[in-house]
Amino acid sequence: MSTDTRYEHIELNDDGVPMISGTTMKVVELVLDHLAYGWSPAELHLQYPHLTLGMVHSALAYYWDHQQEIDEDIERRLKKVEEYKKKFGEPPALAKLRAHKHA
């Protein structure tokens, strides 16, 4: 069961995670692409054609209104990745890709 928010295309899932309504995409996932690649709303829409431009704008508006909370979530995710890297090392597939790139 999800909870509506005051953002037309954004809802909170059972764990309180902001999601784009009618999809399995978390707001933070779209925000990460926006931040990492500098993609505009139009470019995000091109990259994710299953999202309407209104959905993209709602997700970004949600982010800007909840920036500290979502930035903290992003930081937690990055720390978790680093913990996994230390614990399990580099995935074999990534090592193969790096070797192929330098060959």
C-alpha positions as CSV (number, residue, x, y, z in Angstrom):
1,M,0.0,0.0,0.0
2,S,1.4,3.4,-0.9
3,T,0.7,6.9,0.5
4,D,-0.1,9.8,-1.8
5,T,2.0,13.0,-1.4
6,R,1.1,16.5,-2.4
7,Y,3.2,15.9,-5.6
8,E,0.9,14.6,-8.3
9,H,3.2,11.8,-9.5
10,I,5.0,10.9,-6.3
11,E,3.9,8.4,-3.6
12,L,5.6,6.9,-0.6
13,N,5.8,3.1,-0.6
14,D,5.3,1.0,2.6
15,D,8.8,1.8,3.7
16,G,8.3,5.6,3.2
17,V,10.5,5.7,0.1
18,P,9.4,8.2,-2.5
19,M,8.4,6.5,-5.7
20,I,7.2,7.7,-9.1
21,S,3.6,6.7,-9.2
22,G,2.7,3.7,-11.3
23,T,6.3,2.7,-11.7
24,T,8.9,0.8,-9.7
25,M,11.3,3.8,-10.0
26,K,12.5,5.5,-6.9
27,V,12.8,9.3,-6.9
28,V,16.4,8.9,-5.8
29,E,17.3,6.9,-8.9
30,L,16.1,9.6,-11.2
31,V,17.8,12.2,-9.1
32,L,21.1,10.3,-9.2
33,D,21.0,10.4,-13.0
34,H,20.2,14.1,-13.0
35,L,23.1,14.8,-10.7
36,A,25.7,12.4,-12.2
37,Y,25.1,13.2,-15.8
38,G,23.7,16.7,-15.6
39,W,20.6,15.6,-17.5
40,S,17.8,18.1,-17.9
41,P,14.2,17.1,-17.4
42,A,13.8,16.7,-21.2
43,E,16.9,14.4,-21.3
44,L,15.7,12.3,-18.4
45,H,12.4,11.9,-20.2
46,L,14.3,10.7,-23.3
47,Q,16.3,8.3,-21.2
48,Y,13.2,7.0,-19.4
49,P,10.4,7.1,-22.1
50,H,8.0,5.3,-19.7
51,L,8.0,8.4,-17.6
52,T,6.0,11.4,-18.6
53,L,7.7,14.8,-18.5
54,G,5.2,15.7,-15.7
55,M,6.5,12.6,-13.7
56,V,10.1,13.8,-14.2
57,H,9.3,17.3,-13.1
58,S,7.4,16.1,-10.0
59,A,10.3,13.9,-9.0
60,L,12.8,16.7,-9.3
61,A,10.4,19.1,-7.5
62,Y,10.1,16.5,-4.7
63,Y,13.9,16.3,-4.6
64,W,14.4,20.0,-4.3
65,D,11.8,20.3,-1.6
66,H,13.4,17.3,0.3
67,Q,17.0,17.7,-0.8
68,Q,18.7,17.2,2.6
69,E,16.8,13.9,3.2
70,I,17.5,12.5,-0.3
71,D,21.1,13.7,-0.2
72,E,21.5,11.8,3.0
73,D,20.0,8.7,1.4
74,I,22.4,9.0,-1.5
75,E,25.3,9.3,1.0
76,R,24.1,6.2,2.8
77,R,24.0,4.3,-0.5
78,L,27.5,5.4,-1.4
79,K,28.8,4.2,2.0
80,K,27.1,0.9,1.6
81,V,28.7,0.4,-1.8
82,E,32.1,1.1,-0.3
83,E,31.4,-1.4,2.5
84,Y,30.5,-4.0,0.0
85,K,33.7,-3.3,-2.0
86,K,35.8,-3.7,1.1
87,K,34.0,-6.9,2.2
88,F,33.7,-8.6,-1.2
89,G,36.3,-7.0,-3.4
90,E,35.8,-6.1,-7.0
91,P,33.2,-8.1,-8.9
92,P,34.7,-10.5,-11.5
93,A,32.7,-9.0,-14.3
94,L,34.0,-5.5,-13.5
95,A,37.5,-6.8,-13.4
96,K,37.0,-8.3,-16.9
97,L,35.6,-5.1,-18.3
98,R,38.5,-3.1,-16.9
99,A,41.0,-5.6,-18.4
100,H,39.2,-5.5,-21.7
101,K,39.2,-1.7,-21.7
102,H,43.0,-1.5,-21.2
103,A,43.8,-4.3,-23.7
